[in-house]
Amino acid sequence: MSTIEKNKSLAVSMVWKLLERASVQIITLATQIVLARIIAPERFGSLSLIVVFYNIADLLVQKGFGSSLIRKKDIKQEDIDSVTVVSSLVAVLSFLVIMICAPLVGWFYHDDSIVNPLRVLSVNLLISPIYCVYNSILIRNMKFKTIFYRGLAASIISGVIGITLALMGGEVWALVAQMIANQIVITIMMVKAEKVTIRFRFNKQAFKEVFSFGKNVLLTELLLTLVENLRTILIGKKYSTSDLAYYDRGQIYPATLMRAINDTLFSTLLPHLSKCQDNINEIKRQFTRLVYISCVVIMPIFIGLASISNEVILILLTDKWSSAVIYMQIFCLYQALFPYQIVSKVALYAIGVSERVLRLEIIKAVFSLCLMVVSLYFGVVYVAISLIIVRLFSDVLYILSVEKSIGKTHIFINTLKPICASIIMFGLNYIVGICKLPICLSLTIKLLLGISSYVIVMSVLDIKMAKSILSRIRRK
């Protein structure tokens, strides 16, 4: 396959994967927006705690071994069976731990109303191993179009269930029902989509090969998730549930959008870069190009979202959530800096040095925890700001680690163009915000001005890219 064909195949795969993730996240957000408009902020803080503890348990089931199946050059039936068996055992153990420890969570937060929803939601853990295996195989085979249609259908079905229950006064149970319905439907559809037989047989040698790579991925993701969610847990304990709710609503929209982008990049770039894992020069060329393209696309999305945060919060959630605006702006900047880390992480996994990623995450976790302890005493806003410092620190760490394997890339200098264009876009939108226009009019002007200004500035700064885009448009 030629380079042009490879790039075309990668682009198509990324589009389908992004569509699938975006559709899932949009419908999930729609359910949560309905909930946020119905439920008071302090009640919504309890909802955040339930999801935090579930996500930590679900991570143990889904992460690590699935990535091993994606990355491995050749997989056998024994690999699939062994991963399924071990993931299922972890799922059952996690389920039992939550069932037993849920009352302790309620006691810790003096809120017994979260105990039963947390227990019911943990049923999803028993389904996750099957979904993880089938989804990994579909990703490995680059069948993102198949994943899109099934993910969209599952999201619509579960979204209707969640929104219906929310309108009927289901509150927390609405989100629980939506998440369980989505997991059941998507798993059934994945099983029917890929003709793979799981025999629940364990092969020690096969699992050892998968585990050698997967254990580092699992530990990395677990460490990352624990540190991220520890903030939510401590904020909920030290401050009011209202403070936690504003923090959570401020981060949920940029985080949901980035989750879709992150899943897309990881799922498409890992198999793509893994195919050239023995060619360092090719990985260096692909890495430099992919970081630049990611910054060109991702930075203006999040900097633009930061500039319209006030309008988004007031329109979607009403003015009772206006205190969440500052958090949304902070988290948009935090996510805008993410392209360096995600592409670097995929490159390191493709090269096969997952243990190095784990070491980087340990260093990052220690630094993050120190900042979190200090910032927690000054206020919740400072906790959010500390994340930007952690992101900058980790970006530098990851880039230096990649360059250790593939050589100098000068990637920060190469991405100055989208950074400058994004800053100019934000500045223009900030001026519009000072004018105190009606909300809908302000949002419309900011969207039009933001998009047009970014495109114009990038065209001036990167004439070569602009000519290439125009050339493709003319050909089509």
Kinemage of the C-alpha trace (Angstrom):
@kinemage 1
@onewidth
@group {chain A} dominant
@subgroup {mainchain}
@vectorlist {calphas} color= white
{ca met a 1} P 0.000 0.000 0.000
{ca ser a 2} L 1.420 3.429 -0.995
{ca thr a 3} L 1.891 6.310 1.454
{ca ile a 4} L -1.042 8.200 -0.083
{ca glu a 5} L -3.303 5.171 0.288
{ca lys a 6} L -2.159 4.674 3.889
{ca asn a 7} L -2.892 8.312 4.712
{ca lys a 8} L -6.294 8.077 3.044
{ca ser a 9} L -7.111 4.905 4.965
{ca leu a 10} L -6.016 6.526 8.234
{ca ala a 11} L -8.081 9.646 7.544
{ca val a 12} L -11.196 7.608 6.752
{ca ser a 13} L -10.707 5.515 9.894
{ca met a 14} L -10.300 8.646 12.016
{ca val a 15} L -13.472 10.177 10.584
{ca trp a 16} L -15.554 7.077 11.350
{ca lys a 17} L -14.075 6.706 14.831
{ca leu a 18} L -14.619 10.398 15.593
{ca leu a 19} L -18.222 10.162 14.391
{ca glu a 20} L -18.814 7.156 16.634
{ca arg a 21} L -17.266 8.784 19.706
{ca ala a 22} L -18.938 12.133 19.027
{ca ser a 23} L -22.388 10.577 18.639
{ca val a 24} L -22.015 8.623 21.873
{ca gln a 25} L -20.758 11.622 23.822
{ca ile a 26} L -23.353 14.027 22.389
{ca ile a 27} L -26.253 11.785 23.370
{ca thr a 28} L -24.718 11.200 26.802
{ca leu a 29} L -24.322 14.951 27.224
{ca ala a 30} L -27.927 15.508 26.126
{ca thr a 31} L -29.053 13.216 28.928
{ca gln a 32} L -26.844 15.020 31.435
{ca ile a 33} L -28.025 18.454 30.254
{ca val a 34} L -31.625 17.432 30.886
{ca leu a 35} L -30.580 16.160 34.312
{ca ala a 36} L -28.669 19.353 35.112
{ca arg a 37} L -31.659 21.507 34.219
{ca ile a 38} L -33.936 19.427 36.450
{ca ile a 39} L -31.677 18.601 39.397
{ca ala a 40} L -30.215 21.159 41.809
{ca pro a 41} L -26.393 21.609 41.721
{ca glu a 42} L -25.875 20.077 45.168
{ca arg a 43} L -27.776 16.926 44.110
{ca phe a 44} L -25.754 16.722 40.931
{ca gly a 45} L -22.566 16.625 43.011
{ca ser a 46} L -23.666 13.276 44.440
{ca leu a 47} L -24.157 12.009 40.896
{ca ser a 48} L -20.526 12.878 40.085
{ca leu a 49} L -19.283 10.786 43.007
{ca ile a 50} L -21.157 7.694 41.795
{ca val a 51} L -19.616 7.913 38.331
{ca val a 52} L -16.111 8.470 39.763
{ca phe a 53} L -16.076 5.210 41.743
{ca tyr a 54} L -17.620 3.248 38.877
{ca asn a 55} L -15.104 4.566 36.334
{ca ile a 56} L -12.172 3.484 38.496
{ca ala a 57} L -13.546 -0.070 38.695
{ca asp a 58} L -14.388 -0.169 34.976
{ca leu a 59} L -10.854 0.900 34.118
{ca leu a 60} L -9.476 -2.272 35.717
{ca val a 61} L -11.654 -4.347 33.408
{ca gln a 62} L -11.262 -2.584 30.067
{ca lys a 63} L -7.830 -0.974 29.912
{ca gly a 64} L -4.508 -2.623 29.207
{ca phe a 65} L -5.357 -6.016 27.771
{ca gly a 66} L -7.552 -4.570 25.023
{ca ser a 67} L -4.656 -2.354 23.943
{ca ser a 68} L -2.429 -5.436 23.827
{ca leu a 69} L -4.793 -7.154 21.402
{ca ile a 70} L -4.774 -4.049 19.201
{ca arg a 71} L -1.006 -3.635 19.164
{ca lys a 72} L 0.114 -7.278 18.819
{ca lys a 73} L 1.158 -8.105 15.253
{ca asp a 74} L -0.516 -11.503 15.193
{ca ile a 75} L -3.185 -12.639 17.635
{ca lys a 76} L -4.334 -16.191 18.172
{ca gln a 77} L -7.460 -17.700 19.639
{ca glu a 78} L -5.530 -18.370 22.833
{ca asp a 79} L -4.805 -14.647 23.205
{ca ile a 80} L -8.483 -13.730 22.912
{ca asp a 81} L -9.616 -16.472 25.285
{ca ser a 82} L -7.002 -15.689 27.920
{ca val a 83} L -7.718 -11.942 27.910
{ca thr a 84} L -11.449 -12.630 28.250
{ca val a 85} L -10.981 -15.006 31.174
{ca val a 86} L -8.708 -12.667 33.147
{ca ser a 87} L -10.826 -9.582 32.394
{ca ser a 88} L -13.940 -11.460 33.542
{ca leu a 89} L -12.295 -12.462 36.803
{ca val a 90} L -11.245 -8.848 37.430
{ca ala a 91} L -14.797 -7.715 36.607
{ca val a 92} L -16.388 -10.120 39.085
{ca leu a 93} L -13.908 -9.120 41.798
{ca ser a 94} L -14.504 -5.388 41.154
{ca phe a 95} L -18.267 -5.949 41.218
{ca leu a 96} L -18.083 -7.690 44.594
{ca val a 97} L -15.837 -4.987 46.049
{ca ile a 98} L -18.307 -2.255 45.060
{ca met a 99} L -21.286 -4.229 46.374
{ca ile a 100} L -19.564 -4.604 49.758
{ca cys a 101} L -17.929 -1.165 49.986
{ca ala a 102} L -20.766 1.005 48.623
{ca pro a 103} L -22.122 1.724 52.146
{ca leu a 104} L -18.652 2.978 53.140
{ca val a 105} L -18.784 5.483 50.263
{ca gly a 106} L -22.177 6.697 51.496
{ca trp a 107} L -20.838 6.976 55.054
{ca phe a 108} L -17.723 8.866 53.909
{ca tyr a 109} L -19.843 11.536 52.198
{ca his a 110} L -22.741 11.367 54.675
{ca asp a 111} L -25.075 10.562 51.774
{ca asp a 112} L -26.746 7.137 51.812
{ca ser a 113} L -28.691 7.956 48.638
{ca ile a 114} L -25.652 7.128 46.471
{ca val a 115} L -25.255 3.566 47.806
{ca asn a 116} L -27.919 1.717 45.792
{ca pro a 117} L -27.320 3.587 42.487
{ca leu a 118} L -23.600 2.756 42.763
{ca arg a 119} L -24.370 -0.917 43.371
{ca val a 120} L -26.787 -1.131 40.453
{ca leu a 121} L -24.404 0.670 38.110
{ca ser a 122} L -21.660 -1.838 38.979
{ca val a 123} L -23.648 -4.518 37.095
{ca asn a 124} L -22.086 -2.997 33.970
{ca leu a 125} L -18.726 -4.370 35.086
{ca leu a 126} L -19.908 -7.922 34.425
{ca ile a 127} L -20.637 -7.031 30.787
{ca ser a 128} L -17.503 -4.976 30.123
{ca pro a 129} L -15.045 -7.859 29.397
{ca ile a 130} L -17.034 -9.131 26.401
{ca tyr a 131} L -17.441 -5.617 25.024
{ca cys a 132} L -13.738 -4.874 25.527
{ca val a 133} L -12.575 -7.931 23.567
{ca tyr a 134} L -14.938 -7.476 20.619
{ca asn a 135} L -14.321 -3.745 20.440
{ca ser a 136} L -10.535 -4.297 20.465
{ca ile a 137} L -10.779 -6.773 17.592
{ca leu a 138} L -12.925 -4.389 15.543
{ca ile a 139} L -10.424 -1.587 16.177
{ca arg a 140} L -7.530 -3.883 15.297
{ca asn a 141} L -9.232 -4.670 11.977
{ca met a 142} L -9.899 -0.923 11.424
{ca lys a 143} L -13.673 -1.514 11.187
{ca phe a 144} L -14.561 1.924 12.490
{ca lys a 145} L -17.575 2.283 10.239
{ca thr a 146} L -19.074 -0.802 11.894
{ca ile a 147} L -18.291 0.596 15.350
{ca phe a 148} L -19.913 3.914 14.400
{ca tyr a 149} L -23.297 2.521 13.391
{ca arg a 150} L -23.544 0.246 16.408
{ca gly a 151} L -22.338 2.892 18.821
{ca leu a 152} L -24.831 5.385 17.397
{ca ala a 153} L -27.747 2.959 17.704
{ca ala a 154} L -26.839 2.050 21.286
{ca ser a 155} L -26.463 5.712 22.244
{ca ile a 156} L -29.851 6.647 20.811
{ca ile a 157} L -31.641 3.774 22.558
{ca ser a 158} L -29.957 4.385 25.907
{ca gly a 159} L -30.307 8.164 25.543
{ca val a 160} L -34.077 7.899 25.058
{ca ile a 161} L -34.296 5.724 28.177
{ca gly a 162} L -32.202 8.139 30.253
{ca ile a 163} L -33.991 11.319 29.137
{ca thr a 164} L -37.428 9.718 29.609
{ca leu a 165} L -36.604 8.742 33.175
{ca ala a 166} L -35.121 12.190 33.848
{ca leu a 167} L -38.324 13.898 32.709
{ca met a 168} L -40.302 11.504 34.913
{ca gly a 169} L -38.270 12.589 37.935
{ca gly a 170} L -35.792 9.720 37.973
{ca glu a 171} L -32.855 12.018 38.893
{ca val a 172} L -29.751 9.890 39.591
{ca trp a 173} L -31.469 6.711 38.391
{ca ala a 174} L -31.897 8.234 34.932
{ca leu a 175} L -28.133 8.334 34.335
{ca val a 176} L -27.678 4.879 35.861
{ca ala a 177} L -30.320 3.413 33.530
{ca gln a 178} L -28.802 5.186 30.529
{ca met a 179} L -25.319 3.813 31.225
{ca ile a 180} L -26.527 0.242 31.816
{ca ala a 181} L -28.749 0.252 28.714
{ca asn a 182} L -25.902 1.572 26.577
{ca gln a 183} L -23.491 -1.134 27.779
{ca ile a 184} L -25.969 -3.963 27.168
{ca val a 185} L -27.048 -2.779 23.706
{ca ile a 186} L -23.550 -1.978 22.412
{ca thr a 187} L -22.178 -5.316 23.649
{ca ile a 188} L -24.928 -7.298 21.901
{ca met a 189} L -24.328 -5.378 18.668
{ca met a 190} L -20.550 -5.838 18.842
{ca val a 191} L -20.918 -9.597 19.324
{ca lys a 192} L -23.117 -9.819 16.231
{ca ala a 193} L -20.793 -7.600 14.187
{ca glu a 194} L -17.586 -9.630 14.582
{ca lys a 195} L -17.550 -13.379 14.105
{ca val a 196} L -15.199 -14.298 16.910
{ca thr a 197} L -15.650 -17.250 19.218
{ca ile a 198} L -14.749 -16.907 22.882
{ca arg a 199} L -14.171 -20.220 24.642
{ca phe a 200} L -13.246 -18.965 28.139
{ca arg a 201} L -10.049 -21.014 28.170
{ca phe a 202} L -6.886 -19.803 29.814
{ca asn a 203} L -3.466 -20.235 28.249
{ca lys a 204} L -0.646 -19.180 30.535
{ca gln a 205} L 1.899 -18.547 27.784
{ca ala a 206} L -0.520 -16.569 25.639
{ca phe a 207} L -1.575 -14.399 28.564
{ca lys a 208} L 2.043 -13.855 29.584
{ca glu a 209} L 2.803 -12.376 26.150
{ca val a 210} L -0.236 -10.099 26.275
{ca phe a 211} L 0.342 -9.182 29.914
{ca ser a 212} L 3.958 -8.144 29.323
{ca phe a 213} L 2.692 -5.116 27.376
{ca gly a 214} L -0.796 -4.753 28.845
{ca lys a 215} L 0.256 -4.521 32.498
{ca asn a 216} L 2.089 -1.257 31.875
{ca val a 217} L -0.852 0.200 29.945
{ca leu a 218} L -3.228 -0.851 32.717
{ca leu a 219} L -1.053 0.565 35.496
{ca thr a 220} L -0.550 3.784 33.520
{ca glu a 221} L -4.266 4.330 32.921
{ca leu a 222} L -5.105 3.312 36.480
{ca leu a 223} L -2.600 5.781 37.926
{ca leu a 224} L -3.856 8.526 35.617
{ca thr a 225} L -7.514 7.871 36.496
{ca leu a 226} L -6.878 7.641 40.243
{ca val a 227} L -5.073 10.980 40.306
{ca glu a 228} L -7.723 12.659 38.132
{ca asn a 229} L -10.620 11.327 40.195
{ca leu a 230} L -8.910 11.945 43.522
{ca arg a 231} L -9.534 15.647 42.952
{ca thr a 232} L -13.247 15.022 42.645
{ca ile a 233} L -13.247 12.842 45.760
{ca leu a 234} L -11.332 15.392 47.874
{ca ile a 235} L -13.304 18.395 46.611
{ca gly a 236} L -16.518 16.564 47.484
{ca lys a 237} L -15.165 15.925 50.982
{ca lys a 238} L -13.536 19.295 51.791
{ca tyr a 239} L -16.020 21.593 50.067
{ca ser a 240} L -19.770 21.506 49.450
{ca thr a 241} L -21.466 19.315 46.869
{ca ser a 242} L -22.439 22.546 45.082
{ca asp a 243} L -18.757 23.444 44.650
{ca leu a 244} L -18.129 19.951 43.324
{ca ala a 245} L -21.096 20.256 40.951
{ca tyr a 246} L -19.816 23.560 39.465
{ca tyr a 247} L -16.329 22.063 39.091
{ca asp a 248} L -17.762 18.923 37.489
{ca arg a 249} L -20.085 20.763 35.081
{ca gly a 250} L -17.233 23.074 34.097
{ca gln a 251} L -14.970 20.192 33.162
{ca ile a 252} L -17.542 17.778 31.724
{ca tyr a 253} L -18.038 19.490 28.336
{ca pro a 254} L -14.368 19.948 27.376
{ca ala a 255} L -13.596 16.534 28.927
{ca thr a 256} L -16.361 14.814 26.946
{ca leu a 257} L -15.212 16.422 23.730
{ca met a 258} L -11.588 15.475 24.434
{ca arg a 259} L -12.624 11.936 25.344
{ca ala a 260} L -14.096 11.539 21.872
{ca ile a 261} L -10.951 12.977 20.280
{ca asn a 262} L -8.638 10.974 22.542
{ca asp a 263} L -10.422 7.683 21.817
{ca thr a 264} L -10.307 8.484 18.111
{ca leu a 265} L -6.599 9.297 18.060
{ca phe a 266} L -5.611 6.362 20.281
{ca ser a 267} L -7.748 3.810 18.419
{ca thr a 268} L -6.654 4.874 14.939
{ca leu a 269} L -3.036 5.946 15.481
{ca leu a 270} L -1.945 2.958 17.588
{ca pro a 271} L -2.582 0.320 14.894
{ca his a 272} L -1.318 2.780 12.251
{ca leu a 273} L 2.001 3.538 13.976
{ca ser a 274} L 2.397 -0.037 15.207
{ca lys a 275} L 2.709 -1.199 11.596
{ca cys a 276} L 5.906 0.829 11.209
{ca gln a 277} L 7.252 0.159 14.725
{ca asp a 278} L 10.505 -1.217 13.294
{ca asn a 279} L 11.143 1.889 11.157
{ca ile a 280} L 12.198 4.711 13.488
{ca asn a 281} L 12.581 7.268 10.691
{ca glu a 282} L 9.025 6.646 9.516
{ca ile a 283} L 7.680 6.901 13.066
{ca lys a 284} L 9.543 10.217 13.490
{ca arg a 285} L 8.063 11.576 10.260
{ca gln a 286} L 4.559 10.401 11.177
{ca phe a 287} L 4.881 11.655 14.747
{ca thr a 288} L 5.908 15.182 13.719
{ca arg a 289} L 3.111 15.378 11.151
{ca leu a 290} L 0.427 13.983 13.454
{ca val a 291} L 1.287 16.312 16.365
{ca tyr a 292} L 1.082 19.326 14.041
{ca ile a 293} L -2.227 18.242 12.497
{ca ser a 294} L -3.648 17.467 15.948
{ca cys a 295} L -2.718 20.929 17.210
{ca val a 296} L -4.169 22.605 14.118
{ca val a 297} L -7.507 20.887 14.740
{ca ile a 298} L -7.712 20.544 18.536
{ca met a 299} L -6.339 23.868 19.788
{ca pro a 300} L -8.887 26.133 18.062
{ca ile a 301} L -11.745 23.850 19.148
{ca phe a 302} L -10.950 24.199 22.843
{ca ile a 303} L -9.711 27.800 22.812
{ca gly a 304} L -12.856 28.675 20.857
{ca leu a 305} L -15.004 26.772 23.357
{ca ala a 306} L -13.329 28.702 26.187
{ca ser a 307} L -14.305 31.972 24.513
{ca ile a 308} L -18.006 30.979 24.366
{ca ser a 309} L -18.173 29.242 27.777
{ca asn a 310} L -20.465 31.863 29.281
{ca glu a 311} L -22.987 31.540 26.462
{ca val a 312} L -22.842 27.713 26.461
{ca ile a 313} L -23.444 27.415 30.217
{ca leu a 314} L -26.276 29.961 30.319
{ca ile a 315} L -28.080 28.537 27.280
{ca leu a 316} L -27.707 24.846 28.140
{ca leu a 317} L -27.908 24.876 31.934
{ca thr a 318} L -29.523 28.256 32.804
{ca asp a 319} L -28.038 30.923 35.047
{ca lys a 320} L -28.177 28.756 38.184
{ca trp a 321} L -24.969 27.165 36.819
{ca ser a 322} L -23.181 30.466 36.020
{ca ser a 323} L -20.501 29.676 38.635
{ca ala a 324} L -19.340 26.828 36.375
{ca val a 325} L -18.185 29.233 33.618
{ca ile a 326} L -14.726 29.904 35.096
{ca tyr a 327} L -14.108 26.172 35.456
{ca met a 328} L -15.110 25.510 31.870
{ca gln a 329} L -12.671 28.159 30.628
{ca ile a 330} L -9.823 26.694 32.698
{ca phe a 331} L -10.515 23.139 31.541
{ca cys a 332} L -10.725 24.211 27.893
{ca leu a 333} L -7.184 25.574 28.122
{ca tyr a 334} L -6.145 22.385 29.919
{ca gln a 335} L -7.506 20.218 27.084
{ca ala a 336} L -6.101 22.462 24.335
{ca leu a 337} L -2.591 21.419 25.412
{ca phe a 338} L -3.379 17.691 25.170
{ca pro a 339} L -2.272 16.883 21.549
{ca tyr a 340} L 1.406 16.721 22.498
{ca gln a 341} L 0.800 14.103 25.173
{ca ile a 342} L -1.674 11.819 23.417
{ca val a 343} L 0.331 11.521 20.174
{ca ser a 344} L 3.538 11.050 22.184
{ca lys a 345} L 1.924 8.323 24.281
{ca val a 346} L 0.695 6.475 21.174
{ca ala a 347} L 4.167 6.737 19.622
{ca leu a 348} L 5.798 5.254 22.735
{ca tyr a 349} L 3.257 2.412 22.799
{ca ala a 350} L 3.844 1.766 19.089
{ca ile a 351} L 7.593 1.556 19.655
{ca gly a 352} L 6.868 -0.927 22.446
{ca val a 353} L 8.197 0.977 25.468
{ca ser a 354} L 5.040 0.941 27.564
{ca glu a 355} L 7.133 0.769 30.742
{ca arg a 356} L 8.518 4.224 29.915
{ca val a 357} L 4.980 5.621 29.719
{ca leu a 358} L 4.316 4.159 33.154
{ca arg a 359} L 7.416 5.863 34.560
{ca leu a 360} L 6.350 9.184 33.049
{ca glu a 361} L 2.886 8.866 34.573
{ca ile a 362} L 4.394 8.107 37.982
{ca ile a 363} L 6.519 11.274 37.813
{ca lys a 364} L 3.517 13.234 36.604
{ca ala a 365} L 1.313 11.776 39.375
{ca val a 366} L 3.757 12.759 42.126
{ca phe a 367} L 4.029 16.300 40.742
{ca ser a 368} L 0.239 16.505 40.346
{ca leu a 369} L -0.484 15.271 43.871
{ca cys a 370} L 1.915 17.815 45.392
{ca leu a 371} L 0.233 20.667 43.510
{ca met a 372} L -3.221 19.330 44.369
{ca val a 373} L -2.502 19.234 48.119
{ca val a 374} L -1.273 22.828 48.044
{ca ser a 375} L -4.038 24.198 45.788
{ca leu a 376} L -6.799 22.442 47.750
{ca tyr a 377} L -6.255 24.821 50.662
{ca phe a 378} L -6.689 27.930 48.489
{ca gly a 379} L -9.934 26.952 46.787
{ca val a 380} L -11.510 24.817 44.076
{ca val a 381} L -10.567 27.254 41.296
{ca tyr a 382} L -6.892 26.870 42.200
{ca val a 383} L -7.249 23.096 42.017
{ca ala a 384} L -8.423 23.502 38.421
{ca ile a 385} L -5.612 25.950 37.576
{ca ser a 386} L -3.021 23.530 38.951
{ca leu a 387} L -4.042 21.069 36.235
{ca ile a 388} L -2.803 23.435 33.520
{ca ile a 389} L 0.626 23.497 35.165
{ca val a 390} L 0.592 19.689 35.341
{ca arg a 391} L -0.375 19.486 31.653
{ca leu a 392} L 2.524 21.729 30.570
{ca phe a 393} L 4.933 19.721 32.711
{ca ser a 394} L 3.730 16.376 31.302
{ca asp a 395} L 3.806 17.638 27.692
{ca val a 396} L 7.490 18.469 28.049
{ca leu a 397} L 8.189 15.092 29.689
{ca tyr a 398} L 6.463 13.134 26.927
{ca ile a 399} L 8.078 15.045 24.063
{ca leu a 400} L 11.551 14.600 25.565
{ca ser a 401} L 10.892 10.888 26.053
{ca val a 402} L 9.816 10.414 22.443
{ca glu a 403} L 12.830 12.353 21.196
{ca lys a 404} L 15.027 10.038 23.243
{ca ser a 405} L 13.918 7.203 20.944
{ca ile a 406} L 13.473 8.920 17.566
{ca gly a 407} L 15.689 12.019 17.753
{ca lys a 408} L 15.015 15.769 17.883
{ca thr a 409} L 11.681 16.923 16.439
{ca his a 410} L 11.476 20.655 17.417
{ca ile a 411} L 7.777 19.988 17.815
{ca phe a 412} L 7.019 22.985 20.049
{ca ile a 413} L 8.465 25.398 17.493
{ca asn a 414} L 6.601 23.627 14.684
{ca thr a 415} L 3.257 24.152 16.432
{ca leu a 416} L 3.608 27.889 17.123
{ca lys a 417} L 1.313 28.699 14.170
{ca pro a 418} L -1.884 27.096 15.550
{ca ile a 419} L -1.027 28.473 19.004
{ca cys a 420} L -0.789 32.045 17.683
{ca ala a 421} L -3.915 31.680 15.531
{ca ser a 422} L -5.888 30.322 18.511
{ca ile a 423} L -4.768 33.178 20.787
{ca ile a 424} L -5.817 35.777 18.212
{ca met a 425} L -9.199 34.054 17.847
{ca phe a 426} L -9.728 34.132 21.635
{ca gly a 427} L -8.723 37.807 21.829
{ca leu a 428} L -11.260 38.832 19.202
{ca asn a 429} L -14.026 36.861 20.899
{ca tyr a 430} L -13.091 38.370 24.256
{ca ile a 431} L -13.673 41.844 22.799
{ca val a 432} L -17.123 40.735 21.610
{ca gly a 433} L -17.886 39.466 25.127
{ca ile a 434} L -17.110 42.886 26.637
{ca cys a 435} L -19.903 44.414 24.543
{ca lys a 436} L -22.584 42.638 26.661
{ca leu a 437} L -24.758 41.614 23.716
{ca pro a 438} L -27.821 39.338 24.031
{ca ile a 439} L -26.707 35.756 24.655
{ca cys a 440} L -27.799 34.210 21.331
{ca leu a 441} L -26.443 37.135 19.289
{ca ser a 442} L -23.143 37.046 21.187
{ca leu a 443} L -22.799 33.301 20.604
{ca thr a 444} L -23.523 33.650 16.877
{ca ile a 445} L -21.007 36.474 16.386
{ca lys a 446} L -18.335 34.662 18.369
{ca leu a 447} L -18.769 31.441 16.376
{ca leu a 448} L -18.592 33.204 13.003
{ca leu a 449} L -15.752 35.510 14.042
{ca gly a 450} L -13.808 32.732 15.759
{ca ile a 451} L -13.935 30.284 12.841
{ca ser a 452} L -13.226 32.883 10.165
{ca ser a 453} L -10.393 34.567 12.068
{ca tyr a 454} L -8.658 31.256 12.789
{ca val a 455} L -8.898 30.115 9.163
{ca ile a 456} L -7.596 33.458 7.874
{ca val a 457} L -4.694 33.669 10.339
{ca met a 458} L -3.684 30.050 9.710
{ca ser a 459} L -3.849 30.640 5.948
{ca val a 460} L -1.494 33.583 6.316
{ca leu a 461} L 0.878 31.757 8.672
{ca asp a 462} L 0.845 28.473 6.759
{ca ile a 463} L 0.429 29.263 3.075
{ca lys a 464} L 1.625 25.800 2.039
{ca met a 465} L -1.131 24.093 4.023
{ca ala a 466} L -3.761 26.511 2.714
{ca lys a 467} L -2.754 25.834 -0.893
{ca ser a 468} L -2.877 22.088 -0.270
{ca ile a 469} L -6.413 22.318 1.175
{ca leu a 470} L -7.635 24.484 -1.711
{ca ser a 471} L -6.087 22.091 -4.206
{ca arg a 472} L -7.941 19.141 -2.662
{ca ile a 473} L -11.222 21.077 -2.669
{ca arg a 474} L -10.830 21.881 -6.381
{ca arg a 475} L -10.064 18.243 -7.228
{ca lys a 476} L -13.194 17.056 -5.424
